[in-house]
């Protein structure tokens, strides 16, 4: 049975620390009150680095943390060298609190605050092969630290189109490339088909992020080449059930591919509107449960 959860992104948490984001205690209070059991910790610096403290805060709210997140420029050998060592602290904390998955996505090629382009939009052949080599190195390290690595194709990164994902799949053995597949990031990219592609790579999907888009805003962003951060501020991501995805149809596809893992709602909404995330997410989980996609508990 698919287990539906939520994560800090749905409360507008993009950074380790930011004055527009809710405190991590507030997030835990609200995600629990909204009816969820399964959650993510976000990036390492958002919640307490002390696993004893963090586990106690989760336990007293009846929450189970199932995943943490990591991102950097995967085409860089130097950053990969650094992260293969430093990611151990993330894995150690995650396993200590009972979590399993470390979600990785490539660094965005635009700045999340200013939208300034800070890297090439596409990698050349040599850089993409290095990107794939470094994923294999990082994933092996994560597994050695006791966690399950899942790669997250992400809008605004060097692995966002179906062609780029397919190229990655052609260069990396299937057992070394497991996906956190994100419905909203997939349809954020022009030309991607969330229904057919979920079926195509279904045997490599180990984890899901659920989000939706407002098609009119998405098409405006395509037309005007609006980068990711501004698109988010324009509310391109919709409340689930009110966007372009047919969730009943998608639920049937998940049954068809035999997916039975965690499906975490991730409604990107930076900067957050105080109180709005709680209101939206209290309804979203119940909606997905009502259509038979999975269970909240």
C-alpha positions as a Python dict, from the first residue, in 0.01 Angstrom:
ca = {
    (1, 'X'): (0, 0, 0),
    (2, 'X'): (131, 344, -95),
    (3, 'X'): (208, 560, 209),
    (4, 'X'): (121, 928, 160),
    (5, 'X'): (330, 1187, 343),
    (6, 'X'): (438, 1549, 325),
    (7, 'X'): (758, 1749, 351),
    (8, 'X'): (903, 2090, 444),
    (9, 'X'): (893, 2209, 80),
    (10, 'X'): (514, 2223, 107),
    (11, 'X'): (564, 2482, 383),
    (12, 'X'): (799, 2688, 164),
    (13, 'X'): (1124, 2549, 305),
    (14, 'X'): (1400, 2568, 44),
    (15, 'X'): (1703, 2652, 255),
    (16, 'X'): (1882, 2542, 572),
    (17, 'X'): (1797, 2880, 723),
    (18, 'X'): (1585, 3166, 590),
    (19, 'X'): (1374, 3428, 767),
    (20, 'X'): (1076, 3362, 539),
    (21, 'X'): (1061, 2993, 635),
    (22, 'X'): (879, 2847, 937),
    (23, 'X'): (1088, 2715, 1223),
    (24, 'X'): (1129, 2336, 1204),
    (25, 'X'): (931, 2286, 1526),
    (26, 'X'): (642, 2479, 1369),
    (27, 'X'): (663, 2265, 1057),
    (28, 'X'): (650, 1944, 1262),
    (29, 'X'): (355, 2075, 1465),
    (30, 'X'): (158, 2166, 1155),
    (31, 'X'): (236, 1861, 940),
    (32, 'X'): (125, 1636, 1226),
    (33, 'X'): (-190, 1842, 1290),
    (34, 'X'): (-267, 1825, 916),
    (35, 'X'): (-295, 1447, 950),
    (36, 'X'): (38, 1313, 827),
    (37, 'X'): (267, 1049, 975),
    (38, 'X'): (537, 1028, 705),
    (39, 'X'): (767, 1325, 646),
    (40, 'X'): (1108, 1429, 521),
    (41, 'X'): (1371, 1630, 705),
    (42, 'X'): (1462, 1854, 412),
    (43, 'X'): (1828, 1945, 370),
    (44, 'X'): (2063, 1863, 656),
    (45, 'X'): (2073, 2207, 819),
    (46, 'X'): (1699, 2272, 848),
    (47, 'X'): (1620, 2043, 1143),
    (48, 'X'): (1832, 1961, 1445),
    (49, 'X'): (2163, 1787, 1367),
    (50, 'X'): (2122, 1589, 1692),
    (51, 'X'): (1943, 1262, 1609),
    (52, 'X'): (1836, 1210, 1971),
    (53, 'X'): (1667, 1551, 1986),
    (54, 'X'): (1516, 1513, 1638),
    (55, 'X'): (1381, 1163, 1706),
    (56, 'X'): (1223, 1285, 2032),
    (57, 'X'): (1050, 1573, 1850),
    (58, 'X'): (922, 1339, 1579),
    (59, 'X'): (805, 1077, 1830),
    (60, 'X'): (607, 1314, 2046),
    (61, 'X'): (408, 1418, 1738),
    (62, 'X'): (366, 1064, 1603),
    (63, 'X'): (580, 1137, 1297),
    (64, 'X'): (819, 914, 1103),
    (65, 'X'): (1096, 1074, 896),
    (66, 'X'): (1155, 863, 586),
    (67, 'X'): (1399, 1073, 380),
    (68, 'X'): (1648, 1358, 368),
    (69, 'X'): (1763, 1569, 74),
    (70, 'X'): (2097, 1663, -82),
    (71, 'X'): (2183, 1882, -381),
    (72, 'X'): (2500, 2007, -546),
    (73, 'X'): (2659, 2029, -893),
    (74, 'X'): (2700, 1664, -984),
    (75, 'X'): (2921, 1745, -1283),
    (76, 'X'): (3193, 1859, -1040),
    (77, 'X'): (3447, 1597, -935),
    (78, 'X'): (3567, 1824, -653),
    (79, 'X'): (3221, 1870, -502),
    (80, 'X'): (3155, 1499, -532),
    (81, 'X'): (3480, 1424, -348),
    (82, 'X'): (3370, 1658, -68),
    (83, 'X'): (3015, 1526, -49),
    (84, 'X'): (3110, 1159, -48),
    (85, 'X'): (3273, 1238, 287),
    (86, 'X'): (3029, 1495, 425),
    (87, 'X'): (2711, 1305, 332),
    (88, 'X'): (2794, 1051, 602),
    (89, 'X'): (2660, 1285, 871),
    (90, 'X'): (2328, 1307, 686),
    (91, 'X'): (2308, 930, 651),
    (92, 'X'): (2409, 873, 1013),
    (93, 'X'): (2136, 1106, 1138),
    (94, 'X'): (1878, 961, 899),
    (95, 'X'): (1940, 601, 999),
    (96, 'X'): (1944, 698, 1367),
    (97, 'X'): (1592, 840, 1339),
    (98, 'X'): (1466, 541, 1137),
    (99, 'X'): (1477, 693, 789),
    (100, 'X'): (1575, 513, 470),
    (101, 'X'): (1608, 733, 161),
    (102, 'X'): (1853, 1003, 65),
    (103, 'X'): (1705, 1207, -219),
    (104, 'X'): (1953, 1378, -449),
    (105, 'X'): (1892, 1638, -719),
    (106, 'X'): (2145, 1826, -927),
    (107, 'X'): (2213, 2193, -854),
    (108, 'X'): (1992, 2434, -1048),
    (109, 'X'): (2149, 2629, -1331),
    (110, 'X'): (1973, 2946, -1207),
    (111, 'X'): (1991, 3110, -865),
    (112, 'X'): (1692, 3025, -643),
    (113, 'X'): (1659, 3385, -522),
    (114, 'X'): (1762, 3605, -814),
    (115, 'X'): (1700, 3371, -1114),
    (116, 'X'): (2044, 3469, -1248),
    (117, 'X'): (2187, 3196, -1471),
    (118, 'X'): (2485, 3055, -1284),
    (119, 'X'): (2568, 2748, -1494),
    (120, 'X'): (2514, 2626, -1851),
    (121, 'X'): (2158, 2507, -1915),
    (122, 'X'): (2284, 2184, -2072),
    (123, 'X'): (2600, 1983, -2019),
    (124, 'X'): (2823, 1881, -2306),
    (125, 'X'): (2886, 1511, -2370),
    (126, 'X'): (3198, 1491, -2154),
    (127, 'X'): (3037, 1679, -1865),
    (128, 'X'): (2724, 1461, -1875),
    (129, 'X'): (2932, 1144, -1865),
    (130, 'X'): (3117, 1287, -1565),
    (131, 'X'): (2777, 1371, -1410),
    (132, 'X'): (2675, 1005, -1441),
    (133, 'X'): (3009, 876, -1314),
    (134, 'X'): (2979, 1100, -1008),
    (135, 'X'): (2626, 979, -939),
    (136, 'X'): (2752, 621, -930),
    (137, 'X'): (3027, 724, -686),
    (138, 'X'): (2789, 918, -462),
    (139, 'X'): (2519, 650, -468),
    (140, 'X'): (2771, 382, -373),
    (141, 'X'): (2885, 592, -76),
    (142, 'X'): (2526, 651, 38),
    (143, 'X'): (2455, 278, 25),
    (144, 'X'): (2772, 210, 223),
    (145, 'X'): (2644, 447, 492),
    (146, 'X'): (2322, 246, 526),
    (147, 'X'): (2077, 456, 321),
    (148, 'X'): (1899, 412, -12),
    (149, 'X'): (2003, 669, -276),
    (150, 'X'): (1731, 795, -511),
    (151, 'X'): (1797, 1039, -794),
    (152, 'X'): (1543, 1318, -841),
    (153, 'X'): (1508, 1459, -1196),
    (154, 'X'): (1430, 1823, -1119),
    (155, 'X'): (1311, 2124, -1319),
    (156, 'X'): (1586, 2376, -1382),
    (157, 'X'): (1871, 2123, -1354),
    (158, 'X'): (2088, 1924, -1594),
    (159, 'X'): (1854, 1627, -1572),
    (160, 'X'): (1502, 1755, -1635),
    (161, 'X'): (1394, 1640, -1983),
    (162, 'X'): (1292, 1287, -2072),
    (163, 'X'): (1585, 1274, -2316),
    (164, 'X'): (1828, 1363, -2035),
    (165, 'X'): (1677, 1107, -1799),
    (166, 'X'): (1691, 842, -2073),
    (167, 'X'): (2054, 927, -2141),
    (168, 'X'): (2133, 885, -1774),
    (169, 'X'): (1951, 551, -1778),
    (170, 'X'): (2160, 439, -2077),
    (171, 'X'): (2487, 516, -1897),
    (172, 'X'): (2412, 375, -1551),
    (173, 'X'): (2310, 18, -1458),
    (174, 'X'): (1949, -7, -1344),
    (175, 'X'): (2035, -124, -994),
    (176, 'X'): (2255, 184, -945),
    (177, 'X'): (1994, 433, -1067),
    (178, 'X'): (1676, 437, -866),
    (179, 'X'): (1446, 737, -893),
    (180, 'X'): (1255, 977, -677),
    (181, 'X'): (1008, 1065, -952),
    (182, 'X'): (839, 1403, -919),
    (183, 'X'): (511, 1448, -1105),
    (184, 'X'): (516, 1828, -1097),
    (185, 'X'): (878, 1871, -1194),
    (186, 'X'): (820, 1634, -1482),
    (187, 'X'): (534, 1830, -1637),
    (188, 'X'): (707, 2160, -1558),
    (189, 'X'): (939, 2075, -1850),
    (190, 'X'): (798, 2124, -2198),
    (191, 'X'): (752, 1799, -2389),
    (192, 'X'): (743, 1566, -2088),
    (193, 'X'): (447, 1328, -2037),
    (194, 'X'): (391, 1233, -1675),
    (195, 'X'): (158, 943, -1748),
    (196, 'X'): (355, 757, -2016),
    (197, 'X'): (692, 827, -1862),
    (198, 'X'): (586, 696, -1522),
    (199, 'X'): (494, 371, -1696),
    (200, 'X'): (819, 372, -1896),
    (201, 'X'): (1051, 395, -1594),
    (202, 'X'): (816, 240, -1340),
    (203, 'X'): (1053, -43, -1252),
    (204, 'X'): (1314, 215, -1145),
    (205, 'X'): (1086, 435, -931),
    (206, 'X'): (1149, 372, -561),
    (207, 'X'): (1009, 699, -421),
    (208, 'X'): (755, 958, -534),
    (209, 'X'): (710, 1332, -498),
    (210, 'X'): (358, 1445, -577),
    (211, 'X'): (285, 1794, -705),
    (212, 'X'): (65, 1955, -968),
    (213, 'X'): (80, 2260, -1197),
    (214, 'X'): (-151, 2534, -1319),
    (215, 'X'): (-133, 2480, -1698),
    (216, 'X'): (-194, 2845, -1791),
    (217, 'X'): (91, 2968, -1570),
    (218, 'X'): (317, 2686, -1688),
    (219, 'X'): (256, 2779, -2052),
    (220, 'X'): (323, 3147, -1976),
    (221, 'X'): (655, 3042, -1819),
    (222, 'X'): (742, 2836, -2128),
    (223, 'X'): (647, 3120, -2363),
    (224, 'X'): (850, 3382, -2176),
    (225, 'X'): (1138, 3155, -2069),
    (226, 'X'): (1071, 3229, -1700),
    (227, 'X'): (1318, 3051, -1469),
    (228, 'X'): (1224, 2817, -1188),
    (229, 'X'): (1231, 3052, -888),
    (230, 'X'): (1011, 3315, -1052),
    (231, 'X'): (776, 3046, -1184),
    (232, 'X'): (731, 2924, -827),
    (233, 'X'): (664, 3277, -702),
    (234, 'X'): (400, 3306, -977),
    (235, 'X'): (232, 2999, -818),
    (236, 'X'): (294, 2766, -1111),
    (237, 'X'): (251, 2476, -869),
    (238, 'X'): (-114, 2407, -795),
    (239, 'X'): (-293, 2258, -501),
    (240, 'X'): (-320, 1888, -583),
    (241, 'X'): (-660, 1818, -736),
    (242, 'X'): (-685, 2169, -882),
    (243, 'X'): (-414, 2151, -1151),
    (244, 'X'): (-360, 1963, -1476),
    (245, 'X'): (-293, 1610, -1348),
    (246, 'X'): (-580, 1362, -1345),
    (247, 'X'): (-502, 1204, -1008),
    (248, 'X'): (-745, 915, -1045),
    (249, 'X'): (-577, 822, -1372),
    (250, 'X'): (-235, 859, -1211),
    (251, 'X'): (-340, 644, -918),
    (252, 'X'): (-433, 367, -1161),
    (253, 'X'): (-91, 395, -1330),
    (254, 'X'): (80, 352, -993),
    (255, 'X'): (-121, 34, -941),
    (256, 'X'): (-28, -79, -1293),
    (257, 'X'): (347, -41, -1228),
    (258, 'X'): (315, -198, -883),
    (259, 'X'): (442, 100, -687),
    (260, 'X'): (391, 54, -312),
    (261, 'X'): (642, 292, -149),
    (262, 'X'): (629, 644, -11),
    (263, 'X'): (446, 916, -204),
    (264, 'X'): (540, 1247, -47),
    (265, 'X'): (346, 1561, -133),
    (266, 'X'): (590, 1838, -226),
    (267, 'X'): (415, 2164, -307),
    (268, 'X'): (691, 2414, -385),
    (269, 'X'): (567, 2751, -260),
    (270, 'X'): (861, 2976, -171),
    (271, 'X'): (817, 3228, -23),
    (272, 'X'): (541, 3078, 192),
    (273, 'X'): (226, 3261, 303),
    (274, 'X'): (186, 3206, 681),
    (275, 'X'): (-104, 2971, 753),
    (276, 'X'): (-171, 2893, 386),
    (277, 'X'): (42, 2579, 365),
    (278, 'X'): (-127, 2421, 665),
    (279, 'X'): (-471, 2491, 520),
    (280, 'X'): (-381, 2347, 177),
    (281, 'X'): (-196, 2040, 302),
    (282, 'X'): (-466, 1949, 555),
    (283, 'X'): (-698, 1900, 257),
    (284, 'X'): (-448, 1752, 9),
    (285, 'X'): (-363, 1431, 193),
    (286, 'X'): (-728, 1356, 260),
    (287, 'X'): (-809, 1412, -108),
    (288, 'X'): (-541, 1168, -227),
    (289, 'X'): (-654, 911, 28),
    (290, 'X'): (-1018, 956, -77),
    (291, 'X'): (-943, 866, -440),
    (292, 'X'): (-757, 552, -336),
    (293, 'X'): (-404, 660, -421),
    (294, 'X'): (-271, 551, -80),
    (295, 'X'): (-306, 588, 295),
    (296, 'X'): (-197, 855, 540),
    (297, 'X'): (-138, 612, 830),
}
